[in-house]
Amino acid sequence: MQAGRPIKLRLGAGANVTVHAGRVWLTETGSLADQVIGAGESTTIASRGDVVMECCGLEVAVVVVQRNVPARSAFDRLASTLFSASLGAAWRAAKIACSRFGASPR
């Protein structure tokens, strides 16, 4: 992010903004309080509206924005685990079958 060039983003509630270098001024739609975030600091976006950010002073800032990723349901986690386990079992079975015939499964 360059000084003198504000950026406007629609991040959504729950997004995380982390500053890795420099300082950033940040404001959210609907919030009366602006924030100044320095290197090593982060904030979580509360609003669903726009976020405007700009470097403070004549600095360059390095900012990482992580959007809110919905948590996976217990069913999704279980299905993923079972799918991985079944792939592992299939790979082991293929290796055993191939070894009996002197071939490689790759």
Backbone as XML, in Angstrom:
<?xml version="1.0"?>
<chain id="A" units="angstrom">
  <residue number="1" name="MET">
    <atom name="N" x="0.856" y="-1.157" z="0.000"/>
    <atom name="CA" x="0.000" y="0.000" z="0.000"/>
    <atom name="C" x="0.910" y="1.230" z="0.000"/>
  </residue>
  <residue number="2" name="GLN">
    <atom name="N" x="0.589" y="2.190" z="-0.865"/>
    <atom name="CA" x="1.422" y="3.383" z="-0.983"/>
    <atom name="C" x="0.765" y="4.574" z="-0.294"/>
  </residue>
  <residue number="3" name="ALA">
    <atom name="N" x="1.606" y="5.451" z="0.244"/>
    <atom name="CA" x="1.119" y="6.671" z="0.892"/>
    <atom name="C" x="0.390" y="7.538" z="-0.122"/>
  </residue>
  <residue number="4" name="GLY">
    <atom name="N" x="-0.682" y="8.198" z="0.339"/>
    <atom name="CA" x="-1.433" y="9.094" z="-0.521"/>
    <atom name="C" x="-2.390" y="8.407" z="-1.481"/>
  </residue>
  <residue number="5" name="ARG">
    <atom name="N" x="-2.524" y="7.097" z="-1.370"/>
    <atom name="CA" x="-3.431" y="6.340" z="-2.238"/>
    <atom name="C" x="-4.375" y="5.484" z="-1.393"/>
  </residue>
  <residue number="6" name="PRO">
    <atom name="N" x="-5.452" y="6.077" z="-0.900"/>
    <atom name="CA" x="-6.391" y="5.286" z="-0.096"/>
    <atom name="C" x="-7.051" y="4.199" z="-0.945"/>
  </residue>
  <residue number="7" name="ILE">
    <atom name="N" x="-7.355" y="3.099" z="-0.304"/>
    <atom name="CA" x="-8.066" y="2.028" z="-1.001"/>
    <atom name="C" x="-9.368" y="1.749" z="-0.267"/>
  </residue>
  <residue number="8" name="LYS">
    <atom name="N" x="-10.366" y="1.376" z="-1.035"/>
    <atom name="CA" x="-11.691" y="1.074" z="-0.493"/>
    <atom name="C" x="-12.005" y="-0.383" z="-0.809"/>
  </residue>
  <residue number="9" name="LEU">
    <atom name="N" x="-12.334" y="-1.137" z="0.227"/>
    <atom name="CA" x="-12.626" y="-2.558" z="0.072"/>
    <atom name="C" x="-13.950" y="-2.897" z="0.748"/>
  </residue>
  <residue number="10" name="ARG">
    <atom name="N" x="-14.634" y="-3.864" z="0.231"/>
    <atom name="CA" x="-15.804" y="-4.423" z="0.915"/>
    <atom name="C" x="-15.367" y="-5.788" z="1.438"/>
  </residue>
  <residue number="11" name="LEU">
    <atom name="N" x="-15.052" y="-5.842" z="2.714"/>
    <atom name="CA" x="-14.485" y="-7.050" z="3.312"/>
    <atom name="C" x="-15.528" y="-7.914" z="4.001"/>
  </residue>
  <residue number="12" name="GLY">
    <atom name="N" x="-16.488" y="-7.289" z="4.632"/>
    <atom name="CA" x="-17.485" y="-8.054" z="5.381"/>
    <atom name="C" x="-17.074" y="-8.240" z="6.824"/>
  </residue>
  <residue number="13" name="ALA">
    <atom name="N" x="-18.068" y="-8.351" z="7.666"/>
    <atom name="CA" x="-17.828" y="-8.533" z="9.097"/>
    <atom name="C" x="-17.003" y="-9.794" z="9.339"/>
  </residue>
  <residue number="14" name="GLY">
    <atom name="N" x="-16.062" y="-9.697" z="10.247"/>
    <atom name="CA" x="-15.228" y="-10.835" z="10.614"/>
    <atom name="C" x="-13.905" y="-10.907" z="9.882"/>
  </residue>
  <residue number="15" name="ALA">
    <atom name="N" x="-13.713" y="-10.096" z="8.841"/>
    <atom name="CA" x="-12.432" y="-10.097" z="8.129"/>
    <atom name="C" x="-11.347" y="-9.568" z="9.063"/>
  </residue>
  <residue number="16" name="ASN">
    <atom name="N" x="-10.137" y="-10.027" z="8.850"/>
    <atom name="CA" x="-9.018" y="-9.621" z="9.694"/>
    <atom name="C" x="-8.018" y="-8.828" z="8.856"/>
  </residue>
  <residue number="17" name="VAL">
    <atom name="N" x="-7.595" y="-7.670" z="9.352"/>
    <atom name="CA" x="-6.603" y="-6.830" z="8.685"/>
    <atom name="C" x="-5.365" y="-6.801" z="9.571"/>
  </residue>
  <residue number="18" name="THR">
    <atom name="N" x="-4.234" y="-7.246" z="9.030"/>
    <atom name="CA" x="-2.975" y="-7.273" z="9.776"/>
    <atom name="C" x="-1.950" y="-6.422" z="9.044"/>
  </residue>
  <residue number="19" name="VAL">
    <atom name="N" x="-1.279" y="-5.548" z="9.783"/>
    <atom name="CA" x="-0.226" y="-4.706" z="9.216"/>
    <atom name="C" x="1.115" y="-5.349" z="9.555"/>
  </residue>
  <residue number="20" name="HIS">
    <atom name="N" x="1.907" y="-5.630" z="8.526"/>
    <atom name="CA" x="3.222" y="-6.251" z="8.721"/>
    <atom name="C" x="4.354" y="-5.234" z="8.695"/>
  </residue>
  <residue number="21" name="ALA">
    <atom name="N" x="4.136" y="-4.098" z="8.046"/>
    <atom name="CA" x="5.148" y="-3.038" z="8.008"/>
    <atom name="C" x="4.435" y="-1.707" z="7.823"/>
  </residue>
  <residue number="22" name="GLY">
    <atom name="N" x="4.954" y="-0.665" z="8.455"/>
    <atom name="CA" x="4.364" y="0.669" z="8.340"/>
    <atom name="C" x="3.182" y="0.861" z="9.278"/>
  </residue>
  <residue number="23" name="ARG">
    <atom name="N" x="2.418" y="1.935" z="9.013"/>
    <atom name="CA" x="1.211" y="2.228" z="9.788"/>
    <atom name="C" x="0.087" y="2.544" z="8.818"/>
  </residue>
  <residue number="24" name="VAL">
    <atom name="N" x="-1.123" y="2.141" z="9.188"/>
    <atom name="CA" x="-2.282" y="2.313" z="8.316"/>
    <atom name="C" x="-3.417" y="2.949" z="9.092"/>
  </residue>
  <residue number="25" name="TRP">
    <atom name="N" x="-4.067" y="3.933" z="8.466"/>
    <atom name="CA" x="-5.299" y="4.513" z="8.995"/>
    <atom name="C" x="-6.443" y="3.723" z="8.363"/>
  </residue>
  <residue number="26" name="LEU">
    <atom name="N" x="-7.438" y="3.354" z="9.171"/>
    <atom name="CA" x="-8.540" y="2.528" z="8.692"/>
    <atom name="C" x="-9.851" y="3.061" z="9.248"/>
  </residue>
  <residue number="27" name="THR">
    <atom name="N" x="-10.875" y="3.095" z="8.417"/>
    <atom name="CA" x="-12.207" y="3.457" z="8.884"/>
    <atom name="C" x="-13.218" y="2.518" z="8.236"/>
  </residue>
  <residue number="28" name="GLU">
    <atom name="N" x="-14.305" y="2.255" z="8.949"/>
    <atom name="CA" x="-15.351" y="1.361" z="8.465"/>
    <atom name="C" x="-16.658" y="2.128" z="8.309"/>
  </residue>
  <residue number="29" name="THR">
    <atom name="N" x="-17.452" y="1.729" z="7.337"/>
    <atom name="CA" x="-18.783" y="2.297" z="7.171"/>
    <atom name="C" x="-19.584" y="2.081" z="8.451"/>
  </residue>
  <residue number="30" name="GLY">
    <atom name="N" x="-20.216" y="3.140" z="8.926"/>
    <atom name="CA" x="-21.071" y="3.036" z="10.103"/>
    <atom name="C" x="-20.353" y="3.156" z="11.427"/>
  </residue>
  <residue number="31" name="SER">
    <atom name="N" x="-19.033" y="3.288" z="11.406"/>
    <atom name="CA" x="-18.275" y="3.423" z="12.653"/>
    <atom name="C" x="-17.824" y="4.871" z="12.824"/>
  </residue>
  <residue number="32" name="LEU">
    <atom name="N" x="-17.971" y="5.378" z="14.019"/>
    <atom name="CA" x="-17.520" y="6.742" z="14.296"/>
    <atom name="C" x="-16.043" y="6.791" z="14.673"/>
  </residue>
  <residue number="33" name="ALA">
    <atom name="N" x="-15.479" y="5.639" z="14.997"/>
    <atom name="CA" x="-14.081" y="5.581" z="15.442"/>
    <atom name="C" x="-13.172" y="5.105" z="14.313"/>
  </residue>
  <residue number="34" name="ASP">
    <atom name="N" x="-12.161" y="5.907" z="13.985"/>
    <atom name="CA" x="-11.130" y="5.494" z="13.047"/>
    <atom name="C" x="-10.054" y="4.752" z="13.832"/>
  </residue>
  <residue number="35" name="GLN">
    <atom name="N" x="-9.250" y="3.972" z="13.117"/>
    <atom name="CA" x="-8.170" y="3.235" z="13.771"/>
    <atom name="C" x="-6.852" y="3.519" z="13.064"/>
  </residue>
  <residue number="36" name="VAL">
    <atom name="N" x="-5.779" y="3.517" z="13.819"/>
    <atom name="CA" x="-4.431" y="3.542" z="13.261"/>
    <atom name="C" x="-3.765" y="2.265" z="13.743"/>
  </residue>
  <residue number="37" name="ILE">
    <atom name="N" x="-3.340" y="1.457" z="12.781"/>
    <atom name="CA" x="-2.777" y="0.144" z="13.093"/>
    <atom name="C" x="-1.323" y="0.132" z="12.644"/>
  </residue>
  <residue number="38" name="GLY">
    <atom name="N" x="-0.435" y="-0.277" z="13.537"/>
    <atom name="CA" x="0.988" y="-0.331" z="13.230"/>
    <atom name="C" x="1.469" y="-1.736" z="12.957"/>
  </residue>
  <residue number="39" name="ALA">
    <atom name="N" x="2.721" y="-1.835" z="12.561"/>
    <atom name="CA" x="3.335" y="-3.135" z="12.254"/>
    <atom name="C" x="3.161" y="-4.100" z="13.422"/>
  </residue>
  <residue number="40" name="GLY">
    <atom name="N" x="2.726" y="-5.305" z="13.106"/>
    <atom name="CA" x="2.521" y="-6.333" z="14.120"/>
    <atom name="C" x="1.145" y="-6.283" z="14.762"/>
  </residue>
  <residue number="41" name="GLU">
    <atom name="N" x="0.322" y="-5.330" z="14.371"/>
    <atom name="CA" x="-1.012" y="-5.207" z="14.948"/>
    <atom name="C" x="-2.062" y="-5.641" z="13.929"/>
  </residue>
  <residue number="42" name="SER">
    <atom name="N" x="-3.237" y="-6.017" z="14.433"/>
    <atom name="CA" x="-4.329" y="-6.397" z="13.552"/>
    <atom name="C" x="-5.646" y="-5.945" z="14.151"/>
  </residue>
  <residue number="43" name="THR">
    <atom name="N" x="-6.677" y="-5.958" z="13.324"/>
    <atom name="CA" x="-8.014" y="-5.622" z="13.779"/>
    <atom name="C" x="-9.004" y="-6.500" z="13.027"/>
  </residue>
  <residue number="44" name="THR">
    <atom name="N" x="-10.141" y="-6.727" z="13.645"/>
    <atom name="CA" x="-11.209" y="-7.484" z="13.013"/>
    <atom name="C" x="-12.293" y="-6.506" z="12.585"/>
  </residue>
  <residue number="45" name="ILE">
    <atom name="N" x="-12.729" y="-6.617" z="11.359"/>
    <atom name="CA" x="-13.749" y="-5.728" z="10.804"/>
    <atom name="C" x="-15.107" y="-6.084" z="11.399"/>
  </residue>
  <residue number="46" name="ALA">
    <atom name="N" x="-15.802" y="-5.066" z="11.884"/>
    <atom name="CA" x="-17.096" y="-5.297" z="12.532"/>
    <atom name="C" x="-18.275" y="-5.056" z="11.592"/>
  </residue>
  <residue number="47" name="SER">
    <atom name="N" x="-18.104" y="-4.172" z="10.617"/>
    <atom name="CA" x="-19.233" y="-3.794" z="9.771"/>
    <atom name="C" x="-19.308" y="-4.663" z="8.514"/>
  </residue>
  <residue number="48" name="ARG">
    <atom name="N" x="-20.452" y="-4.600" z="7.861"/>
    <atom name="CA" x="-20.627" y="-5.295" z="6.587"/>
    <atom name="C" x="-20.417" y="-4.358" z="5.409"/>
  </residue>
  <residue number="49" name="GLY">
    <atom name="N" x="-20.138" y="-3.101" z="5.700"/>
    <atom name="CA" x="-19.970" y="-2.103" z="4.646"/>
    <atom name="C" x="-18.547" y="-2.021" z="4.152"/>
  </residue>
  <residue number="50" name="ASP">
    <atom name="N" x="-18.206" y="-0.859" z="3.627"/>
    <atom name="CA" x="-16.880" y="-0.633" z="3.061"/>
    <atom name="C" x="-15.857" y="-0.314" z="4.144"/>
  </residue>
  <residue number="51" name="VAL">
    <atom name="N" x="-14.604" y="-0.606" z="3.821"/>
    <atom name="CA" x="-13.464" y="-0.259" z="4.662"/>
    <atom name="C" x="-12.542" y="0.598" z="3.801"/>
  </residue>
  <residue number="52" name="VAL">
    <atom name="N" x="-12.107" y="1.731" z="4.338"/>
    <atom name="CA" x="-11.151" y="2.582" z="3.636"/>
    <atom name="C" x="-9.857" y="2.570" z="4.433"/>
  </residue>
  <residue number="53" name="MET">
    <atom name="N" x="-8.732" y="2.315" z="3.732"/>
    <atom name="CA" x="-7.416" y="2.272" z="4.366"/>
    <atom name="C" x="-6.456" y="3.171" z="3.606"/>
  </residue>
  <residue number="54" name="GLU">
    <atom name="N" x="-5.523" y="3.753" z="4.351"/>
    <atom name="CA" x="-4.476" y="4.573" z="3.738"/>
    <atom name="C" x="-3.247" y="4.545" z="4.638"/>
  </residue>
  <residue number="55" name="CYS">
    <atom name="N" x="-2.060" y="4.607" z="4.012"/>
    <atom name="CA" x="-0.816" y="4.680" z="4.779"/>
    <atom name="C" x="-0.773" y="5.988" z="5.560"/>
  </residue>
  <residue number="56" name="CYS">
    <atom name="N" x="-0.204" y="5.910" z="6.733"/>
    <atom name="CA" x="0.004" y="7.121" z="7.535"/>
    <atom name="C" x="1.337" y="7.743" z="7.139"/>
  </residue>
  <residue number="57" name="GLY">
    <atom name="N" x="1.354" y="9.036" z="6.954"/>
    <atom name="CA" x="2.604" y="9.736" z="6.639"/>
    <atom name="C" x="3.096" y="9.417" z="5.253"/>
  </residue>
  <residue number="58" name="LEU">
    <atom name="N" x="4.409" y="9.387" z="5.099"/>
    <atom name="CA" x="5.029" y="9.143" z="3.796"/>
    <atom name="C" x="5.549" y="7.715" z="3.689"/>
  </residue>
  <residue number="59" name="GLU">
    <atom name="N" x="4.922" y="6.829" z="4.405"/>
    <atom name="CA" x="5.387" y="5.448" z="4.470"/>
    <atom name="C" x="4.767" y="4.576" z="3.389"/>
  </residue>
  <residue number="60" name="VAL">
    <atom name="N" x="5.320" y="3.395" z="3.273"/>
    <atom name="CA" x="4.705" y="2.306" z="2.512"/>
    <atom name="C" x="4.327" y="1.261" z="3.553"/>
  </residue>
  <residue number="61" name="ALA">
    <atom name="N" x="3.157" y="0.680" z="3.413"/>
    <atom name="CA" x="2.709" y="-0.317" z="4.383"/>
    <atom name="C" x="2.486" y="-1.656" z="3.699"/>
  </residue>
  <residue number="62" name="VAL">
    <atom name="N" x="2.738" y="-2.699" z="4.449"/>
    <atom name="CA" x="2.443" y="-4.055" z="3.983"/>
    <atom name="C" x="1.278" y="-4.553" z="4.823"/>
  </residue>
  <residue number="63" name="VAL">
    <atom name="N" x="0.162" y="-4.819" z="4.150"/>
    <atom name="CA" x="-1.075" y="-5.195" z="4.835"/>
    <atom name="C" x="-1.563" y="-6.520" z="4.270"/>
  </residue>
  <residue number="64" name="VAL">
    <atom name="N" x="-2.005" y="-7.406" z="5.166"/>
    <atom name="CA" x="-2.610" y="-8.671" z="4.756"/>
    <atom name="C" x="-4.053" y="-8.668" z="5.224"/>
  </residue>
  <residue number="65" name="VAL">
    <atom name="N" x="-4.955" y="-8.947" z="4.291"/>
    <atom name="CA" x="-6.380" y="-9.004" z="4.608"/>
    <atom name="C" x="-6.840" y="-10.438" z="4.462"/>
  </residue>
  <residue number="66" name="GLN">
    <atom name="N" x="-7.445" y="-10.954" z="5.512"/>
    <atom name="CA" x="-7.975" y="-12.318" z="5.479"/>
    <atom name="C" x="-9.481" y="-12.237" z="5.659"/>
  </residue>
  <residue number="67" name="ARG">
    <atom name="N" x="-10.196" y="-12.600" z="4.620"/>
    <atom name="CA" x="-11.656" y="-12.554" z="4.691"/>
    <atom name="C" x="-12.159" y="-13.641" z="5.624"/>
  </residue>
  <residue number="68" name="ASN">
    <atom name="N" x="-13.308" y="-13.388" z="6.198"/>
    <atom name="CA" x="-13.927" y="-14.338" z="7.099"/>
    <atom name="C" x="-14.347" y="-15.574" z="6.313"/>
  </residue>
  <residue number="69" name="VAL">
    <atom name="N" x="-13.784" y="-16.715" z="6.689"/>
    <atom name="CA" x="-14.118" y="-17.973" z="6.036"/>
    <atom name="C" x="-15.069" y="-18.734" z="6.953"/>
  </residue>
  <residue number="70" name="PRO">
    <atom name="N" x="-16.258" y="-19.082" z="6.463"/>
    <atom name="CA" x="-17.197" y="-19.782" z="7.329"/>
    <atom name="C" x="-16.627" y="-21.107" z="7.807"/>
  </residue>
  <residue number="71" name="ALA">
    <atom name="N" x="-16.898" y="-21.422" z="9.041"/>
    <atom name="CA" x="-16.416" y="-22.674" z="9.610"/>
    <atom name="C" x="-17.094" y="-23.854" z="8.912"/>
  </residue>
  <residue number="72" name="ARG">
    <atom name="N" x="-16.337" y="-24.905" z="8.722"/>
    <atom name="CA" x="-16.912" y="-26.102" z="8.113"/>
    <atom name="C" x="-17.785" y="-26.805" z="9.140"/>
  </residue>
  <residue number="73" name="SER">
    <atom name="N" x="-18.852" y="-27.399" z="8.662"/>
    <atom name="CA" x="-19.747" y="-28.121" z="9.567"/>
    <atom name="C" x="-19.095" y="-29.427" z="9.999"/>
  </residue>
  <residue number="74" name="ALA">
    <atom name="N" x="-19.601" y="-30.015" z="11.063"/>
    <atom name="CA" x="-19.086" y="-31.296" z="11.549"/>
    <atom name="C" x="-19.228" y="-32.358" z="10.456"/>
  </residue>
  <residue number="75" name="PHE">
    <atom name="N" x="-20.320" y="-32.308" z="9.704"/>
    <atom name="CA" x="-20.520" y="-33.273" z="8.617"/>
    <atom name="C" x="-19.439" y="-33.121" z="7.551"/>
  </residue>
  <residue number="76" name="ASP">
    <atom name="N" x="-19.120" y="-31.878" z="7.164"/>
    <atom name="CA" x="-18.075" y="-31.643" z="6.164"/>
    <atom name="C" x="-16.723" y="-32.163" z="6.632"/>
  </residue>
  <residue number="77" name="ARG">
    <atom name="N" x="-16.394" y="-31.920" z="7.915"/>
    <atom name="CA" x="-15.122" y="-32.405" z="8.458"/>
    <atom name="C" x="-15.075" y="-33.928" z="8.454"/>
  </residue>
  <residue number="78" name="LEU">
    <atom name="N" x="-16.191" y="-34.574" z="8.850"/>
    <atom name="CA" x="-16.251" y="-36.033" z="8.869"/>
    <atom name="C" x="-16.132" y="-36.593" z="7.459"/>
  </residue>
  <residue number="79" name="ALA">
    <atom name="N" x="-16.868" y="-36.003" z="6.512"/>
    <atom name="CA" x="-16.817" y="-36.477" z="5.127"/>
    <atom name="C" x="-15.404" y="-36.351" z="4.565"/>
  </residue>
  <residue number="80" name="SER">
    <atom name="N" x="-14.730" y="-35.248" z="4.855"/>
    <atom name="CA" x="-13.367" y="-35.044" z="4.383"/>
    <atom name="C" x="-12.420" y="-36.082" z="4.973"/>
  </residue>
  <residue number="81" name="THR">
    <atom name="N" x="-12.571" y="-36.353" z="6.259"/>
    <atom name="CA" x="-11.724" y="-37.345" z="6.927"/>
    <atom name="C" x="-11.951" y="-38.734" z="6.342"/>
  </residue>
  <residue number="82" name="LEU">
    <atom name="N" x="-13.224" y="-39.101" z="6.151"/>
    <atom name="CA" x="-13.531" y="-40.420" z="5.597"/>
    <atom name="C" x="-13.028" y="-40.547" z="4.163"/>
  </residue>
  <residue number="83" name="PHE">
    <atom name="N" x="-13.170" y="-39.476" z="3.370"/>
    <atom name="CA" x="-12.695" y="-39.504" z="1.987"/>
    <atom name="C" x="-11.178" y="-39.691" z="1.961"/>
  </residue>
  <residue number="84" name="SER">
    <atom name="N" x="-10.464" y="-38.950" z="2.813"/>
    <atom name="CA" x="-9.000" y="-39.078" z="2.874"/>
    <atom name="C" x="-8.605" y="-40.482" z="3.292"/>
  </residue>
  <residue number="85" name="ALA">
    <atom name="N" x="-9.318" y="-41.024" z="4.279"/>
    <atom name="CA" x="-9.014" y="-42.369" z="4.760"/>
    <atom name="C" x="-9.266" y="-43.398" z="3.659"/>
  </residue>
  <residue number="86" name="SER">
    <atom name="N" x="-10.350" y="-43.229" z="2.894"/>
    <atom name="CA" x="-10.652" y="-44.191" z="1.838"/>
    <atom name="C" x="-9.617" y="-44.103" z="0.713"/>
  </residue>
  <residue number="87" name="LEU">
    <atom name="N" x="-9.139" y="-42.885" z="0.409"/>
    <atom name="CA" x="-8.078" y="-42.757" z="-0.599"/>
    <atom name="C" x="-6.800" y="-43.434" z="-0.124"/>
  </residue>
  <residue number="88" name="GLY">
    <atom name="N" x="-6.497" y="-43.248" z="1.160"/>
    <atom name="CA" x="-5.306" y="-43.893" z="1.715"/>
    <atom name="C" x="-5.414" y="-45.411" z="1.651"/>
  </residue>
  <residue number="89" name="ALA">
    <atom name="N" x="-6.595" y="-45.937" z="1.978"/>
    <atom name="CA" x="-6.812" y="-47.385" z="1.936"/>
    <atom name="C" x="-6.717" y="-47.891" z="0.496"/>
  </residue>
  <residue number="90" name="ALA">
    <atom name="N" x="-7.284" y="-47.146" z="-0.456"/>
    <atom name="CA" x="-7.228" y="-47.553" z="-1.861"/>
    <atom name="C" x="-5.782" y="-47.560" z="-2.364"/>
  </residue>
  <residue number="91" name="TRP">
    <atom name="N" x="-4.997" y="-46.564" z="-1.953"/>
    <atom name="CA" x="-3.593" y="-46.497" z="-2.374"/>
    <atom name="C" x="-2.803" y="-47.675" z="-1.814"/>
  </residue>
  <residue number="92" name="ARG">
    <atom name="N" x="-3.045" y="-47.999" z="-0.531"/>
    <atom name="CA" x="-2.354" y="-49.146" z="0.073"/>
    <atom name="C" x="-2.749" y="-50.443" z="-0.630"/>
  </residue>
  <residue number="93" name="ALA">
    <atom name="N" x="-4.032" y="-50.591" z="-0.966"/>
    <atom name="CA" x="-4.496" y="-51.796" z="-1.662"/>
    <atom name="C" x="-3.853" y="-51.894" z="-3.037"/>
  </residue>
  <residue number="94" name="ALA">
    <atom name="N" x="-3.735" y="-50.775" z="-3.739"/>
    <atom name="CA" x="-3.110" y="-50.767" z="-5.065"/>
    <atom name="C" x="-1.645" y="-51.156" z="-4.963"/>
  </residue>
  <residue number="95" name="LYS">
    <atom name="N" x="-0.955" y="-50.654" z="-3.933"/>
    <atom name="CA" x="0.461" y="-50.994" z="-3.760"/>
    <atom name="C" x="0.622" y="-52.485" z="-3.493"/>
  </residue>
  <residue number="96" name="ILE">
    <atom name="N" x="-0.265" y="-53.046" z="-2.660"/>
    <atom name="CA" x="-0.187" y="-54.480" z="-2.346"/>
    <atom name="C" x="-0.457" y="-55.302" z="-3.598"/>
  </residue>
  <residue number="97" name="ALA">
    <atom name="N" x="-1.508" y="-54.923" z="-4.340"/>
    <atom name="CA" x="-1.852" y="-55.669" z="-5.551"/>
    <atom name="C" x="-0.723" y="-55.602" z="-6.569"/>
  </residue>
  <residue number="98" name="CYS">
    <atom name="N" x="-0.143" y="-54.434" z="-6.738"/>
    <atom name="CA" x="0.946" y="-54.280" z="-7.704"/>
    <atom name="C" x="2.187" y="-55.040" z="-7.272"/>
  </residue>
  <residue number="99" name="SER">
    <atom name="N" x="2.449" y="-55.057" z="-5.980"/>
    <atom name="CA" x="3.657" y="-55.759" z="-5.500"/>
    <atom name="C" x="3.540" y="-57.265" z="-5.740"/>
  </residue>
  <residue number="100" name="ARG">
    <atom name="N" x="2.322" y="-57.775" z="-5.729"/>
    <atom name="CA" x="2.128" y="-59.209" z="-5.985"/>
    <atom name="C" x="2.448" y="-59.570" z="-7.450"/>
  </residue>
  <residue number="101" name="PHE">
    <atom name="N" x="2.289" y="-58.585" z="-8.321"/>
    <atom name="CA" x="2.543" y="-58.816" z="-9.748"/>
    <atom name="C" x="3.856" y="-58.189" z="-10.208"/>
  </residue>
  <residue number="102" name="GLY">
    <atom name="N" x="4.615" y="-57.634" z="-9.277"/>
    <atom name="CA" x="5.903" y="-57.053" z="-9.612"/>
    <atom name="C" x="5.808" y="-55.726" z="-10.343"/>
  </residue>
  <residue number="103" name="ALA">
    <atom name="N" x="4.708" y="-55.048" z="-10.190"/>
    <atom name="CA" x="4.526" y="-53.752" z="-10.865"/>
    <atom name="C" x="4.538" y="-52.626" z="-9.830"/>
  </residue>
  <residue number="104" name="SER">
    <atom name="N" x="4.561" y="-51.405" z="-10.325"/>
    <atom name="CA" x="4.510" y="-50.230" z="-9.456"/>
    <atom name="C" x="3.187" y="-49.519" z="-9.662"/>
  </residue>
  <residue number="105" name="PRO">
    <atom name="N" x="2.535" y="-49.018" z="-8.585"/>
    <atom name="CA" x="1.244" y="-48.346" z="-8.737"/>
    <atom name="C" x="1.379" y="-46.941" z="-9.332"/>
  </residue>
  <residue number="106" name="ARG">
    <atom name="N" x="2.573" y="-46.462" z="-9.582"/>
    <atom name="CA" x="2.754" y="-45.105" z="-10.123"/>
    <atom name="C" x="2.834" y="-45.100" z="-11.610"/>
  </residue>
</chain>
